[in-house]
Structure formats: C-alpha cells, structure tokens
Amino acid sequence: MCWKCKTPVPAGDIYRTATCAVCGADLHVCRNCRFYEPGSHYDCHETVDEEVRDKERANFCDWFRAREGFGGAEDGRAGKARAAFAGLFGE
C-alpha cells in the first residue's frame, strides 16, 4: 500500500525504483516498511547499521519488507477516535 495516498499495491511489486501509479511517491521507503517505528533506534525495529535520513525517498535498505497495511496500530486508534467523534454528533 502506498504510504502517501494509501493506494493498494501488491507487495511483490515493490522494488527499489517502484513508484505509486496514482501519486508518484517512491514505494521502497522507510515509511512503507513493516519495520518502520518512529522513536526507535533510527526509527527502525531492525538492527540497521546506518540511518536512512529521508524516510520518504527510495533507499537501498536490505531489511525492507512491505507493510501489510498502512500505519498499523496508529491508524486503528485514529479510526476509532474518528468514529467515536462522529458518533457524538449522530453522523
């Protein structure tokens, strides 16, 4: 899935120079990786040797694994919060 516009992309189609067909964003990026975790060492759960500074540009990281869905638990909490807010106003 594209980290920027959330367009579904088959994980097998994400290679070093792959870009999103809809928004043109690079797909082989930290923000699209299952190991990306802001706040952890180098924002990555893997033992990377050096930091990838731009998390939104294509990189050569060998640890890259495409994320199943965008955002993980964070998106789930945000969605629940939006639903609760909408429920307050009968929407």
C-alpha positions in Angstrom: 0.0 0.0 0.0 1.3 3.5 -0.8 2.4 5.3 2.3 1.3 8.6 0.9 -2.1 8.1 -0.8 -2.9 4.6 0.6 -3.5 3.1 -2.8 -3.2 -0.7 -2.7 0.0 -2.0 -4.3 0.9 -5.7 -4.4 3.9 -6.3 -2.0 5.7 -8.2 -4.8 5.7 -5.1 -7.0 7.7 -3.0 -4.6 11.3 -2.9 -5.8 14.0 -0.2 -5.4 12.7 2.2 -8.1 9.0 1.5 -7.8 6.6 4.4 -7.6 2.9 4.7 -6.9 0.8 4.8 -10.1 -1.6 7.3 -8.5 0.6 9.9 -6.7 4.1 9.1 -7.9 5.6 8.6 -4.4 8.5 6.2 -4.0 7.4 2.9 -2.5 10.7 1.3 -1.3 10.9 3.8 1.6 11.1 3.5 5.4 7.5 4.8 5.8 6.3 1.9 3.7 8.3 -0.8 5.6 6.9 -3.1 8.3 9.9 -2.4 10.5 9.4 1.4 10.5 8.7 2.6 14.0 9.2 6.3 14.8 11.0 6.7 18.1 13.0 3.5 18.0 16.7 3.5 17.1 17.0 5.0 13.6 13.2 4.7 13.5 13.6 1.0 12.7 13.0 -2.2 14.6 15.8 -4.0 12.7 19.5 -3.6 13.5 20.4 -1.3 10.7 24.0 -0.2 10.5 23.3 3.4 9.4 20.4 5.7 9.5 18.3 6.4 6.4 17.8 10.1 6.8 14.9 10.7 4.4 12.2 8.2 5.3 10.1 9.2 2.3 12.6 8.7 -0.5 13.6 5.4 -2.1 16.6 3.7 -0.4 18.8 0.6 -0.7 17.9 -0.9 2.7 18.2 -4.7 2.6 15.8 -5.0 5.6 12.9 -3.5 3.7 9.7 -5.6 3.9 6.5 -4.1 2.5 3.9 -3.2 5.1 0.7 -5.2 5.0 -1.5 -2.2 5.6 -0.5 1.5 6.2 0.0 2.8 9.7 -0.6 -0.3 11.8 -2.0 0.3 15.3 -1.7 4.0 15.0 -4.3 4.1 12.1 -6.6 1.8 14.1 -6.6 4.2 17.1 -7.2 7.2 14.9 -10.0 5.5 13.1 -11.7 4.5 16.3 -11.3 8.1 17.6 -12.9 9.5 14.4 -15.8 7.0 14.7 -16.4 7.9 18.4 -16.3 11.7 17.5 -18.8 11.1 14.6 -21.0 9.1 17.0 -21.2 12.1 19.3 -23.0 14.1 16.6 -25.1 11.3 15.2 -23.2 11.0 12.0 
